[in-house]
Amino acid sequence: MLCWSLIPFSYNIVVSDLNLGILFLFAFSSLGVYGIIMSGWSSNSKYSFLGSLRSSAQFISYEISMGLLLIPIVLISESFNLTQIVLSQSEIFYFIPFFPFFILFLITALAETNRVPFDLPEAESELVSGYNVEYSSIGFTFFFLAEYSNIILMSSIIVILYLGGWLFPFNINIFSGALCFSIKLLFIMFFFVWIRATLPRYRYDQLMNLGWKIILPLSLGFTLLSIFLILLYI
């Protein structure tokens, strides 16, 4: 919930417009790993504990790639401030020049939010739902509230970083604002639901191979190439 205080829904419609907003955002969003590990360990169940270890390893693996994908956005916008990142896209949205980064960020966002095809806490071979299998009632509700609010938060971050936030394409100011931001946010959330209804679940070894052998090298390669081009252009 702290992360929502940094999300700018429109110009000056933000609770806390920090200069280091993007660093604060990802620092606090990464703390969710501790909640998952402690929830599985405190259940005193080996299935819950294994589910929490799977989830935490998945979070850590894909957060590295996500951090690398942020570097070109910060360099080209010359700011860690989320409002400034949006305003720097007044001429062109970043998903056009950084389209490979946009696709990789969508994939890492799916893994970060434990959505299909990366919802590996639910292991079908064990017939349990991972770290939250021993929880019911309000405890189970808190887990699902956290998971789905995280989906909306990641969708908001994608809109801010790559889709111009509250700005309308072609620099048309009459349609800009919170309504434009909400339409883009609903589009990304529809993508999450669409992927869930389309793709099957990965095996855990496939998930780790994809994260460490494909996504991470691609993210590092694209980041180094983009840094070179940006410095060459400057």
VEXNU-19906 format. One record per atom (N, C-alpha, C): atom name; x, y, z; residue number from 1. Coordinates in nm, 2 decimals. Layout:
N
 atom     c1     c2     c3 seq
   CA      X      Y      Z NUM
...
% end
This chain:
234
 atom     c1     c2     c3 seq
    N   0.08  -0.12   0.00   1
   CA   0.00   0.00   0.00   1
    C   0.09   0.13   0.00   1
    N   0.21   0.12   0.06   2
   CA   0.30   0.23   0.06   2
    C   0.34   0.27  -0.09   2
    N   0.35   0.17  -0.17   3
   CA   0.39   0.20  -0.31   3
    C   0.29   0.28  -0.38   3
    N   0.16   0.27  -0.35   4
   CA   0.06   0.35  -0.42   4
    C   0.07   0.50  -0.39   4
    N   0.14   0.54  -0.28   5
   CA   0.15   0.68  -0.25   5
    C   0.25   0.75  -0.35   5
    N   0.32   0.67  -0.43   6
   CA   0.41   0.73  -0.53   6
    C   0.36   0.73  -0.67   6
    N   0.25   0.67  -0.70   7
   CA   0.19   0.65  -0.83   7
    C   0.13   0.78  -0.87   7
    N   0.17   0.85  -0.98   8
   CA   0.11   0.97  -1.03   8
    C   0.00   0.94  -1.12   8
    N  -0.13   0.96  -1.09   9
   CA  -0.24   0.93  -1.17   9
    C  -0.26   1.04  -1.28   9
    N  -0.22   1.16  -1.25  10
   CA  -0.22   1.27  -1.34  10
    C  -0.12   1.37  -1.29  10
    N  -0.10   1.49  -1.36  11
   CA  -0.01   1.58  -1.32  11
    C  -0.05   1.64  -1.18  11
    N   0.04   1.63  -1.08  12
   CA   0.02   1.68  -0.95  12
    C  -0.09   1.60  -0.87  12
    N  -0.14   1.49  -0.93  13
   CA  -0.23   1.40  -0.85  13
    C  -0.15   1.28  -0.80  13
    N  -0.08   1.31  -0.70  14
   CA   0.01   1.20  -0.64  14
    C   0.03   1.24  -0.49  14
    N   0.03   1.14  -0.41  15
   CA   0.04   1.16  -0.26  15
    C   0.18   1.21  -0.23  15
    N   0.29   1.15  -0.28  16
   CA   0.42   1.18  -0.25  16
    C   0.51   1.17  -0.38  16
    N   0.55   1.29  -0.43  17
   CA   0.62   1.29  -0.56  17
    C   0.77   1.30  -0.53  17
    N   0.83   1.19  -0.49  18
   CA   0.97   1.18  -0.45  18
    C   1.06   1.19  -0.57  18
    N   1.18   1.25  -0.55  19
   CA   1.28   1.26  -0.66  19
    C   1.34   1.12  -0.69  19
    N   1.35   1.03  -0.59  20
   CA   1.40   0.90  -0.61  20
    C   1.28   0.80  -0.60  20
    N   1.17   0.84  -0.66  21
   CA   1.05   0.76  -0.65  21
    C   1.06   0.62  -0.70  21
    N   1.13   0.60  -0.82  22
   CA   1.13   0.47  -0.87  22
    C   1.22   0.37  -0.79  22
    N   1.32   0.43  -0.72  23
   CA   1.41   0.34  -0.64  23
    C   1.33   0.30  -0.51  23
    N   1.26   0.40  -0.45  24
   CA   1.17   0.38  -0.34  24
    C   1.07   0.27  -0.37  24
    N   1.01   0.28  -0.49  25
   CA   0.90   0.19  -0.53  25
    C   0.95   0.05  -0.54  25
    N   1.06   0.02  -0.60  26
   CA   1.11  -0.11  -0.62  26
    C   1.18  -0.16  -0.49  26
    N   1.23  -0.08  -0.40  27
   CA   1.28  -0.12  -0.28  27
    C   1.17  -0.17  -0.19  27
    N   1.06  -0.10  -0.18  28
   CA   0.95  -0.15  -0.10  28
    C   0.87  -0.26  -0.16  28
    N   0.86  -0.27  -0.29  29
   CA   0.79  -0.38  -0.35  29
    C   0.86  -0.51  -0.33  29
    N   0.99  -0.50  -0.32  30
   CA   1.07  -0.63  -0.31  30
    C   1.06  -0.68  -0.16  30
    N   1.01  -0.61  -0.07  31
   CA   0.99  -0.66   0.07  31
    C   0.89  -0.77   0.08  31
    N   0.80  -0.78  -0.03  32
   CA   0.70  -0.89  -0.02  32
    C   0.76  -1.03  -0.01  32
    N   0.89  -1.04  -0.05  33
   CA   0.95  -1.18  -0.04  33
    C   0.95  -1.22   0.10  33
    N   0.98  -1.13   0.20  34
   CA   0.99  -1.17   0.34  34
    C   0.85  -1.22   0.39  34
    N   0.75  -1.16   0.35  35
   CA   0.61  -1.20   0.39  35
    C   0.58  -1.34   0.34  35
    N   0.63  -1.37   0.22  36
   CA   0.60  -1.51   0.16  36
    C   0.68  -1.61   0.23  36
    N   0.81  -1.58   0.26  37
   CA   0.90  -1.68   0.33  37
    C   0.84  -1.71   0.47  37
    N   0.81  -1.60   0.54  38
   CA   0.76  -1.62   0.68  38
    C   0.63  -1.69   0.69  38
    N   0.54  -1.66   0.59  39
   CA   0.41  -1.73   0.59  39
    C   0.42  -1.88   0.57  39
    N   0.51  -1.92   0.47  40
   CA   0.53  -2.06   0.45  40
    C   0.60  -2.13   0.57  40
    N   0.70  -2.06   0.63  41
   CA   0.78  -2.12   0.74  41
    C   0.69  -2.13   0.86  41
    N   0.61  -2.03   0.89  42
   CA   0.53  -2.03   1.02  42
    C   0.41  -2.13   1.01  42
    N   0.38  -2.18   0.89  43
   CA   0.27  -2.28   0.88  43
    C   0.30  -2.41   0.94  43
    N   0.43  -2.44   0.96  44
   CA   0.48  -2.57   1.01  44
    C   0.44  -2.68   0.92  44
    N   0.44  -2.66   0.79  45
   CA   0.40  -2.76   0.69  45
    C   0.51  -2.76   0.58  45
    N   0.56  -2.87   0.54  46
   CA   0.67  -2.88   0.44  46
    C   0.62  -2.84   0.31  46
    N   0.49  -2.86   0.27  47
   CA   0.44  -2.82   0.14  47
    C   0.44  -2.66   0.14  47
    N   0.39  -2.60   0.25  48
   CA   0.39  -2.45   0.25  48
    C   0.53  -2.40   0.24  48
    N   0.62  -2.46   0.31  49
   CA   0.76  -2.41   0.31  49
    C   0.82  -2.42   0.18  49
    N   0.80  -2.53   0.11  50
   CA   0.85  -2.55  -0.03  50
    C   0.79  -2.45  -0.12  50
    N   0.66  -2.43  -0.11  51
   CA   0.59  -2.33  -0.19  51
    C   0.65  -2.19  -0.17  51
    N   0.68  -2.15  -0.04  52
   CA   0.74  -2.02  -0.02  52
    C   0.88  -2.01  -0.07  52
    N   0.96  -2.11  -0.07  53
   CA   1.09  -2.11  -0.13  53
    C   1.08  -2.10  -0.28  53
    N   0.99  -2.17  -0.34  54
   CA   0.97  -2.15  -0.49  54
    C   0.94  -2.01  -0.52  54
    N   0.84  -1.95  -0.45  55
   CA   0.80  -1.81  -0.48  55
    C   0.91  -1.71  -0.46  55
    N   0.98  -1.73  -0.35  56
   CA   1.09  -1.63  -0.32  56
    C   1.20  -1.64  -0.42  56
    N   1.24  -1.76  -0.46  57
   CA   1.34  -1.78  -0.57  57
    C   1.29  -1.72  -0.70  57
    N   1.16  -1.73  -0.73  58
   CA   1.11  -1.67  -0.85  58
    C   1.11  -1.52  -0.85  58
    N   1.07  -1.46  -0.73  59
   CA   1.08  -1.32  -0.72  59
    C   1.22  -1.26  -0.74  59
    N   1.32  -1.32  -0.67  60
   CA   1.45  -1.27  -0.68  60
    C   1.51  -1.29  -0.82  60
    N   1.48  -1.40  -0.89  61
   CA   1.53  -1.42  -1.02  61
    C   1.49  -1.32  -1.12  61
    N   1.36  -1.28  -1.11  62
   CA   1.30  -1.19  -1.21  62
    C   1.32  -1.05  -1.17  62
    N   1.34  -1.02  -1.05  63
   CA   1.37  -0.88  -1.01  63
    C   1.50  -0.83  -1.06  63
    N   1.60  -0.92  -1.08  64
   CA   1.73  -0.87  -1.13  64
    C   1.71  -0.82  -1.28  64
    N   1.63  -0.90  -1.36  65
   CA   1.61  -0.86  -1.49  65
    C   1.53  -0.73  -1.50  65
    N   1.43  -0.72  -1.41  66
   CA   1.34  -0.60  -1.40  66
    C   1.43  -0.47  -1.37  66
    N   1.52  -0.49  -1.28  67
   CA   1.61  -0.38  -1.24  67
    C   1.69  -0.33  -1.36  67
    N   1.74  -0.43  -1.44  68
   CA   1.82  -0.39  -1.56  68
    C   1.74  -0.32  -1.66  68
    N   1.62  -0.36  -1.68  69
   CA   1.53  -0.30  -1.78  69
    C   1.49  -0.15  -1.74  69
    N   1.51  -0.12  -1.62  70
   CA   1.48   0.02  -1.58  70
    C   1.59   0.12  -1.61  70
    N   1.72   0.07  -1.63  71
   CA   1.83   0.16  -1.65  71
    C   1.82   0.25  -1.78  71
    N   1.78   0.20  -1.89  72
   CA   1.76   0.29  -2.01  72
    C   1.65   0.39  -1.99  72
    N   1.54   0.36  -1.92  73
   CA   1.44   0.45  -1.90  73
    C   1.49   0.57  -1.81  73
    N   1.57   0.53  -1.71  74
   CA   1.62   0.64  -1.62  74
    C   1.72   0.73  -1.70  74
    N   1.80   0.66  -1.78  75
   CA   1.90   0.74  -1.86  75
    C   1.84   0.84  -1.96  75
    N   1.74   0.79  -2.03  76
   CA   1.68   0.87  -2.13  76
    C   1.59   0.98  -2.08  76
    N   1.53   0.95  -1.96  77
   CA   1.45   1.06  -1.90  77
    C   1.53   1.15  -1.80  77
    N   1.65   1.10  -1.77  78
   CA   1.74   1.18  -1.68  78
    C   1.68   1.20  -1.54  78
    N   1.60   1.11  -1.49  79
   CA   1.53   1.13  -1.36  79
    C   1.49   1.00  -1.30  79
    N   1.48   0.99  -1.17  80
   CA   1.42   0.88  -1.10  80
    C   1.28   0.91  -1.06  80
    N   1.24   1.03  -1.09  81
   CA   1.10   1.08  -1.05  81
    C   1.00   1.03  -1.15  81
    N   0.89   0.97  -1.10  82
   CA   0.79   0.91  -1.19  82
    C   0.72   1.01  -1.27  82
    N   0.69   1.13  -1.21  83
   CA   0.63   1.23  -1.29  83
    C   0.71   1.28  -1.40  83
    N   0.84   1.30  -1.38  84
   CA   0.93   1.34  -1.48  84
    C   0.95   1.24  -1.59  84
    N   0.94   1.11  -1.55  85
   CA   0.95   1.00  -1.65  85
    C   0.83   1.01  -1.75  85
    N   0.71   1.04  -1.69  86
   CA   0.59   1.05  -1.77  86
    C   0.60   1.17  -1.86  86
    N   0.65   1.28  -1.81  87
   CA   0.65   1.41  -1.89  87
    C   0.76   1.40  -2.00  87
    N   0.86   1.32  -1.98  88
   CA   0.96   1.30  -2.08  88
    C   0.91   1.22  -2.20  88
    N   0.79   1.17  -2.19  89
   CA   0.73   1.09  -2.30  89
    C   0.63   1.17  -2.38  89
    N   0.63   1.30  -2.37  90
   CA   0.54   1.39  -2.43  90
    C   0.55   1.38  -2.59  90
    N   0.67   1.36  -2.64  91
   CA   0.69   1.35  -2.78  91
    C   0.66   1.21  -2.83  91
    N   0.71   1.11  -2.76  92
   CA   0.70   0.97  -2.80  92
    C   0.70   0.88  -2.68  92
    N   0.61   0.78  -2.68  93
   CA   0.60   0.69  -2.57  93
    C   0.72   0.59  -2.58  93
    N   0.77   0.55  -2.46  94
   CA   0.89   0.47  -2.46  94
    C   0.88   0.33  -2.51  94
    N   0.75   0.28  -2.52  95
   CA   0.74   0.14  -2.57  95
    C   0.77   0.13  -2.72  95
    N   0.77   0.24  -2.79  96
   CA   0.81   0.24  -2.93  96
    C   0.96   0.23  -2.95  96
    N   1.04   0.31  -2.90  97
   CA   1.19   0.29  -2.92  97
    C   1.24   0.18  -2.83  97
    N   1.18   0.15  -2.72  98
   CA   1.22   0.04  -2.63  98
    C   1.13  -0.08  -2.63  98
    N   1.08  -0.12  -2.75  99
   CA   0.98  -0.22  -2.76  99
    C   1.03  -0.36  -2.71  99
    N   1.16  -0.40  -2.73 100
   CA   1.20  -0.53  -2.67 100
    C   1.20  -0.52  -2.52 100
    N   1.24  -0.40  -2.46 101
   CA   1.23  -0.38  -2.32 101
    C   1.09  -0.39  -2.27 101
    N   0.99  -0.34  -2.34 102
   CA   0.85  -0.34  -2.30 102
    C   0.80  -0.49  -2.30 102
    N   0.84  -0.57  -2.39 103
   CA   0.80  -0.71  -2.39 103
    C   0.86  -0.79  -2.28 103
    N   0.99  -0.77  -2.26 104
   CA   1.06  -0.83  -2.15 104
    C   1.00  -0.79  -2.01 104
    N   0.97  -0.66  -2.00 105
   CA   0.91  -0.61  -1.87 105
    C   0.78  -0.67  -1.85 105
    N   0.70  -0.69  -1.95 106
   CA   0.57  -0.76  -1.93 106
    C   0.59  -0.90  -1.88 106
    N   0.68  -0.97  -1.94 107
   CA   0.71  -1.11  -1.90 107
    C   0.76  -1.11  -1.75 107
    N   0.85  -1.02  -1.71 108
   CA   0.90  -1.02  -1.58 108
    C   0.78  -0.98  -1.48 108
    N   0.69  -0.89  -1.53 109
   CA   0.58  -0.85  -1.44 109
    C   0.49  -0.97  -1.41 109
    N   0.47  -1.05  -1.51 110
   CA   0.39  -1.18  -1.49 110
    C   0.45  -1.27  -1.39 110
    N   0.59  -1.28  -1.40 111
   CA   0.66  -1.36  -1.30 111
    C   0.65  -1.30  -1.16 111
    N   0.67  -1.17  -1.15 112
   CA   0.67  -1.10  -1.03 112
    C   0.54  -1.11  -0.95 112
    N   0.43  -1.12  -1.03 113
   CA   0.30  -1.12  -0.96 113
    C   0.24  -1.26  -0.95 113
    N   0.32  -1.36  -0.98 114
   CA   0.28  -1.50  -0.97 114
    C   0.15  -1.53  -1.06 114
    N   0.15  -1.48  -1.18 115
   CA   0.04  -1.50  -1.27 115
    C   0.08  -1.61  -1.37 115
    N  -0.03  -1.68  -1.43 116
   CA   0.00  -1.77  -1.53 116
    C   0.07  -1.71  -1.65 116
    N   0.17  -1.77  -1.71 117
   CA   0.21  -1.91  -1.68 117
    C   0.32  -1.93  -1.58 117
    N   0.34  -1.83  -1.49 118
   CA   0.44  -1.84  -1.39 118
    C   0.39  -1.85  -1.24 118
    N   0.27  -1.90  -1.23 119
   CA   0.21  -1.92  -1.09 119
    C   0.26  -2.05  -1.03 119
    N   0.39  -2.06  -1.01 120
   CA   0.45  -2.18  -0.96 120
    C   0.44  -2.21  -0.81 120
    N   0.39  -2.12  -0.73 121
   CA   0.36  -2.16  -0.59 121
    C   0.26  -2.27  -0.59 121
    N   0.17  -2.27  -0.69 122
   CA   0.07  -2.38  -0.69 122
    C   0.13  -2.49  -0.78 122
    N   0.18  -2.59  -0.71 123
   CA   0.24  -2.70  -0.78 123
    C   0.14  -2.81  -0.79 123
    N   0.11  -2.85  -0.92 124
   CA   0.01  -2.95  -0.94 124
    C   0.05  -3.09  -0.89 124
    N   0.18  -3.11  -0.89 125
   CA   0.22  -3.25  -0.84 125
    C   0.19  -3.27  -0.69 125
    N   0.18  -3.15  -0.62 126
   CA   0.16  -3.16  -0.47 126
    C   0.01  -3.14  -0.44 126
    N  -0.07  -3.09  -0.53 127
   CA  -0.21  -3.07  -0.51 127
    C  -0.24  -2.97  -0.39 127
    N  -0.14  -2.87  -0.38 128
   CA  -0.16  -2.77  -0.27 128
    C  -0.14  -2.64  -0.34 128
    N  -0.17  -2.53  -0.27 129
   CA  -0.16  -2.39  -0.33 129
    C  -0.04  -2.32  -0.29 129
    N   0.06  -2.39  -0.24 130
   CA   0.19  -2.32  -0.21 130
    C   0.19  -2.27  -0.07 130
    N   0.25  -2.15  -0.05 131
   CA   0.28  -2.09   0.08 131
    C   0.15  -2.06   0.16 131
    N   0.04  -2.04   0.09 132
   CA  -0.09  -2.01   0.17 132
    C  -0.18  -2.12   0.19 132
    N  -0.13  -2.24   0.18 133
   CA  -0.22  -2.36   0.18 133
    C  -0.28  -2.38   0.32 133
    N  -0.21  -2.34   0.43 134
   CA  -0.26  -2.36   0.57 134
    C  -0.34  -2.24   0.62 134
    N  -0.36  -2.14   0.53 135
   CA  -0.44  -2.02   0.58 135
    C  -0.58  -2.02   0.53 135
    N  -0.67  -1.97   0.60 136
   CA  -0.81  -1.96   0.57 136
    C  -0.87  -1.83   0.62 136
    N  -0.99  -1.80   0.59 137
   CA  -1.06  -1.69   0.64 137
    C  -0.99  -1.56   0.60 137
    N  -0.97  -1.47   0.70 138
   CA  -0.91  -1.34   0.68 138
    C  -0.76  -1.35   0.63 138
    N  -0.69  -1.45   0.69 139
   CA  -0.55  -1.46   0.64 139
    C  -0.54  -1.49   0.50 139
    N  -0.62  -1.58   0.45 140
   CA  -0.63  -1.61   0.30 140
    C  -0.67  -1.49   0.22 140
    N  -0.76  -1.41   0.28 141
   CA  -0.81  -1.29   0.21 141
    C  -0.70  -1.19   0.19 141
    N  -0.62  -1.18   0.30 142
   CA  -0.50  -1.08   0.29 142
    C  -0.40  -1.12   0.18 142
    N  -0.38  -1.25   0.17 143
   CA  -0.29  -1.30   0.06 143
    C  -0.34  -1.26  -0.08 143
    N  -0.47  -1.28  -0.10 144
   CA  -0.53  -1.25  -0.23 144
    C  -0.54  -1.10  -0.25 144
    N  -0.57  -1.02  -0.15 145
   CA  -0.57  -0.88  -0.17 145
    C  -0.43  -0.83  -0.20 145
    N  -0.33  -0.88  -0.14 146
   CA  -0.19  -0.84  -0.17 146
    C  -0.16  -0.88  -0.31 146
    N  -0.20  -1.00  -0.36 147
   CA  -0.16  -1.05  -0.49 147
    C  -0.23  -0.96  -0.60 147
    N  -0.35  -0.94  -0.58 148
   CA  -0.42  -0.87  -0.69 148
    C  -0.39  -0.72  -0.68 148
    N  -0.37  -0.66  -0.57 149
   CA  -0.33  -0.52  -0.56 149
    C  -0.19  -0.51  -0.63 149
    N  -0.10  -0.61  -0.61 150
   CA   0.03  -0.61  -0.68 150
    C   0.02  -0.61  -0.83 150
    N  -0.09  -0.68  -0.88 151
   CA  -0.11  -0.69  -1.02 151
    C  -0.15  -0.55  -1.07 151
    N  -0.23  -0.48  -1.00 152
   CA  -0.27  -0.34  -1.04 152
    C  -0.16  -0.25  -1.03 152
    N  -0.07  -0.27  -0.93 153
   CA   0.05  -0.18  -0.91 153
    C   0.14  -0.20  -1.02 153
    N   0.17  -0.32  -1.06 154
   CA   0.27  -0.35  -1.17 154
    C   0.21  -0.30  -1.30 154
    N   0.08  -0.31  -1.32 155
   CA   0.02  -0.25  -1.44 155
    C   0.04  -0.10  -1.45 155
    N   0.02  -0.03  -1.33 156
   CA   0.04   0.11  -1.32 156
    C   0.19   0.15  -1.35 156
    N   0.28   0.07  -1.30 157
   CA   0.43   0.10  -1.33 157
    C   0.45   0.08  -1.48 157
    N   0.40  -0.02  -1.55 158
   CA   0.41  -0.04  -1.69 158
    C   0.36   0.08  -1.77 158
    N   0.24   0.13  -1.73 159
   CA   0.18   0.24  -1.79 159
    C   0.27   0.37  -1.78 159
    N   0.32   0.39  -1.66 160
   CA   0.41   0.50  -1.63 160
    C   0.54   0.50  -1.71 160
    N   0.60   0.38  -1.71 161
   CA   0.74   0.37  -1.77 161
    C   0.73   0.36  -1.93 161
    N   0.63   0.30  -1.98 162
   CA   0.63   0.27  -2.13 162
    C   0.52   0.33  -2.21 162
    N   0.40   0.36  -2.14 163
   CA   0.29   0.40  -2.21 163
    C   0.25   0.55  -2.19 163
    N   0.34   0.62  -2.13 164
   CA   0.32   0.77  -2.12 164
    C   0.23   0.81  -2.01 164
    N   0.19   0.72  -1.91 165
   CA   0.12   0.76  -1.80 165
    C  -0.02   0.82  -1.83 165
    N  -0.04   0.94  -1.79 166
   CA  -0.17   1.01  -1.82 166
    C  -0.17   1.09  -1.95 166
    N  -0.06   1.08  -2.02 167
   CA  -0.05   1.16  -2.15 167
    C  -0.12   1.08  -2.26 167
    N  -0.19   1.16  -2.35 168
   CA  -0.25   1.10  -2.47 168
    C  -0.15   1.11  -2.58 168
    N  -0.16   1.01  -2.68 169
   CA  -0.07   1.01  -2.79 169
    C  -0.09   1.14  -2.88 169
    N   0.02   1.17  -2.95 170
   CA   0.02   1.28  -3.04 170
    C   0.01   1.41  -2.97 170
    N   0.04   1.41  -2.84 171
   CA   0.05   1.53  -2.76 171
    C  -0.08   1.61  -2.76 171
    N  -0.19   1.54  -2.76 172
   CA  -0.33   1.60  -2.75 172
    C  -0.37   1.61  -2.61 172
    N  -0.36   1.74  -2.55 173
   CA  -0.38   1.76  -2.41 173
    C  -0.52   1.74  -2.36 173
    N  -0.62   1.75  -2.45 174
   CA  -0.76   1.76  -2.41 174
    C  -0.80   1.62  -2.35 174
    N  -0.74   1.51  -2.40 175
   CA  -0.77   1.38  -2.35 175
    C  -0.68   1.33  -2.24 175
    N  -0.58   1.41  -2.20 176
   CA  -0.48   1.37  -2.10 176
    C  -0.55   1.38  -1.96 176
    N  -0.49   1.30  -1.87 177
   CA  -0.54   1.30  -1.73 177
    C  -0.56   1.17  -1.67 177
    N  -0.63   1.16  -1.56 178
   CA  -0.65   1.04  -1.48 178
    C  -0.74   0.94  -1.56 178
    N  -0.83   0.99  -1.65 179
   CA  -0.91   0.90  -1.73 179
    C  -0.83   0.83  -1.83 179
    N  -0.74   0.90  -1.90 180
   CA  -0.65   0.84  -1.99 180
    C  -0.56   0.73  -1.92 180
    N  -0.51   0.77  -1.80 181
   CA  -0.43   0.67  -1.72 181
    C  -0.51   0.55  -1.69 181
    N  -0.63   0.56  -1.65 182
   CA  -0.72   0.45  -1.62 182
    C  -0.75   0.36  -1.74 182
    N  -0.76   0.42  -1.85 183
   CA  -0.79   0.33  -1.97 183
    C  -0.67   0.25  -2.01 183
    N  -0.55   0.31  -2.00 184
   CA  -0.43   0.23  -2.02 184
    C  -0.41   0.12  -1.92 184
    N  -0.44   0.16  -1.79 185
   CA  -0.43   0.06  -1.68 185
    C  -0.52  -0.06  -1.70 185
    N  -0.64  -0.03  -1.75 186
   CA  -0.74  -0.14  -1.77 186
    C  -0.69  -0.23  -1.89 186
    N  -0.62  -0.17  -1.99 187
   CA  -0.57  -0.24  -2.10 187
    C  -0.46  -0.34  -2.06 187
    N  -0.37  -0.30  -1.97 188
   CA  -0.27  -0.39  -1.92 188
    C  -0.32  -0.50  -1.83 188
    N  -0.42  -0.46  -1.75 189
   CA  -0.49  -0.56  -1.66 189
    C  -0.56  -0.66  -1.75 189
    N  -0.62  -0.62  -1.86 190
   CA  -0.69  -0.71  -1.95 190
    C  -0.58  -0.81  -2.01 190
    N  -0.46  -0.76  -2.03 191
   CA  -0.35  -0.85  -2.08 191
    C  -0.32  -0.96  -1.98 191
    N  -0.32  -0.92  -1.85 192
   CA  -0.29  -1.02  -1.75 192
    C  -0.40  -1.13  -1.75 192
    N  -0.53  -1.09  -1.76 193
   CA  -0.64  -1.19  -1.77 193
    C  -0.63  -1.27  -1.90 193
    N  -0.60  -1.21  -2.01 194
   CA  -0.59  -1.27  -2.14 194
    C  -0.48  -1.38  -2.14 194
    N  -0.37  -1.35  -2.08 195
   CA  -0.26  -1.45  -2.07 195
    C  -0.30  -1.57  -1.98 195
    N  -0.37  -1.54  -1.87 196
   CA  -0.41  -1.65  -1.78 196
    C  -0.51  -1.74  -1.86 196
    N  -0.59  -1.69  -1.94 197
   CA  -0.69  -1.78  -2.01 197
    C  -0.63  -1.84  -2.14 197
    N  -0.50  -1.81  -2.17 198
   CA  -0.44  -1.86  -2.30 198
    C  -0.33  -1.96  -2.28 198
    N  -0.24  -1.93  -2.19 199
   CA  -0.12  -2.01  -2.18 199
    C  -0.12  -2.11  -2.06 199
    N  -0.06  -2.23  -2.08 200
   CA  -0.05  -2.33  -1.97 200
    C   0.06  -2.29  -1.88 200
    N   0.06  -2.36  -1.76 201
   CA   0.16  -2.33  -1.66 201
    C   0.30  -2.40  -1.70 201
    N   0.40  -2.32  -1.67 202
   CA   0.54  -2.38  -1.69 202
    C   0.57  -2.48  -1.58 202
    N   0.67  -2.56  -1.61 203
   CA   0.74  -2.64  -1.50 203
    C   0.84  -2.54  -1.43 203
    N   0.88  -2.58  -1.31 204
   CA   0.96  -2.49  -1.23 204
    C   1.10  -2.48  -1.30 204
    N   1.15  -2.59  -1.35 205
   CA   1.28  -2.59  -1.41 205
    C   1.28  -2.50  -1.54 205
    N   1.17  -2.50  -1.61 206
   CA   1.15  -2.42  -1.73 206
    C   1.15  -2.27  -1.69 206
    N   1.08  -2.25  -1.58 207
   CA   1.08  -2.11  -1.53 207
    C   1.21  -2.05  -1.49 207
    N   1.29  -2.13  -1.42 208
   CA   1.43  -2.09  -1.39 208
    C   1.52  -2.08  -1.51 208
    N   1.51  -2.17  -1.61 209
   CA   1.58  -2.16  -1.73 209
    C   1.55  -2.03  -1.81 209
    N   1.42  -2.00  -1.81 210
   CA   1.37  -1.88  -1.88 210
    C   1.43  -1.76  -1.82 210
    N   1.42  -1.76  -1.68 211
   CA   1.47  -1.64  -1.61 211
    C   1.62  -1.61  -1.62 211
    N   1.70  -1.72  -1.60 212
   CA   1.84  -1.70  -1.59 212
    C   1.92  -1.72  -1.72 212
    N   1.86  -1.80  -1.81 213
   CA   1.94  -1.83  -1.93 213
    C   1.88  -1.75  -2.05 213
    N   1.76  -1.69  -2.04 214
   CA   1.71  -1.62  -2.16 214
    C   1.68  -1.48  -2.12 214
    N   1.59  -1.45  -2.02 215
   CA   1.55  -1.32  -1.99 215
    C   1.66  -1.23  -1.94 215
    N   1.74  -1.29  -1.84 216
   CA   1.86  -1.21  -1.79 216
    C   1.96  -1.18  -1.89 216
    N   2.01  -1.27  -1.98 217
   CA   2.11  -1.23  -2.08 217
    C   2.05  -1.13  -2.18 217
    N   1.92  -1.15  -2.22 218
   CA   1.86  -1.05  -2.31 218
    C   1.85  -0.91  -2.25 218
    N   1.81  -0.91  -2.12 219
   CA   1.80  -0.78  -2.05 219
    C   1.93  -0.71  -2.04 219
    N   2.03  -0.79  -2.01 220
   CA   2.17  -0.73  -1.99 220
    C   2.22  -0.68  -2.13 220
    N   2.20  -0.76  -2.23 221
   CA   2.25  -0.73  -2.37 221
    C   2.18  -0.60  -2.42 221
    N   2.04  -0.60  -2.41 222
   CA   1.96  -0.48  -2.46 222
    C   2.00  -0.36  -2.38 222
    N   2.02  -0.38  -2.25 223
   CA   2.06  -0.26  -2.16 223
    C   2.19  -0.20  -2.20 223
    N   2.29  -0.29  -2.22 224
   CA   2.43  -0.24  -2.26 224
    C   2.42  -0.17  -2.39 224
    N   2.35  -0.23  -2.49 225
   CA   2.33  -0.17  -2.62 225
    C   2.27  -0.04  -2.62 225
    N   2.16  -0.03  -2.54 226
   CA   2.09   0.10  -2.53 226
    C   2.17   0.21  -2.46 226
    N   2.25   0.17  -2.35 227
   CA   2.34   0.27  -2.29 227
    C   2.44   0.32  -2.39 227
    N   2.49   0.23  -2.47 228
   CA   2.59   0.27  -2.57 228
    C   2.53   0.37  -2.67 228
    N   2.41   0.34  -2.72 229
   CA   2.34   0.43  -2.81 229
    C   2.30   0.56  -2.75 229
    N   2.26   0.56  -2.63 230
   CA   2.22   0.68  -2.56 230
    C   2.34   0.77  -2.54 230
    N   2.45   0.71  -2.49 231
   CA   2.57   0.79  -2.47 231
    C   2.63   0.84  -2.60 231
    N   2.62   0.76  -2.71 232
   CA   2.66   0.81  -2.84 232
    C   2.58   0.92  -2.89 232
    N   2.45   0.92  -2.87 233
   CA   2.35   1.02  -2.91 233
    C   2.38   1.15  -2.83 233
    N   2.41   1.14  -2.70 234
   CA   2.43   1.25  -2.62 234
    C   2.56   1.32  -2.66 234
% end
